[in-house]
Amino acid sequence: MKWVTAIIKPFTLDDVREALGEAGVQGMTVTEVKGFGRQRGHTELYRGAEYVVDFLPKLKIEIAVADDQVELAVEAIIRAAKTGKVGDGKIFVSDLEQVIRIRTQEVDADAL
């Protein structure tokens, strides 16, 4: 099992959710986050004053998938979230040792 974490632009969420659904992913957690990478933020003009926006709004998507679904999930996220511009985001894939569904106490693949 794998834990897939993706940082994406907020306006791509609906496309990513739909693409993951088509790839067979059944659930996800989405968190509003702020951060920056190579973008290093940007400057904005407000009422004639210029100020720096250091942290940009992003969304963090977390999904648990079976080993055989990882490539499909990653490809779905890339396909749906890619705009070709700086700041499209990143995907992190980690090993997931154990999953337990609280209600039924199913474990691992059965709990997904």
Buried (B, 14 or more C-beta within 10 A) or exposed (E): BBBBBBBBBEEBBEBBBEBBEEBEBEEBEBEEEEBBEEEEEEEEEEEEEEEEEEEBEBBBBBBBBBEEBBEBBBEBBBEBBBEEEEBBBEBEBEEBEEBEEEEEEEEBEEBB
